[in-house]
Amino acid sequence: MFQISNFILVADVSAAAANNSAVGMIGSFIAAALLIVIPASAFLIFVSQKDSLDRTSAAGRR
């Protein structure tokens, strides 16, 4: 483990490069949430509610 951390310190990565990388990673997480997670969650909630209503109305018709 020490060799890996020593390699990172010796690599001499600039603070600006590390900052840009971190900002890019956070931006990717936000984009993924907006493009994938939120629409998928909304769709699953919609389908779940619709299925619940269908089962309720089907039970009332018996």
Helices and strands as residue ranges (DSSP letters): H 2-10, H 15-32, I 33-37, H 38-60
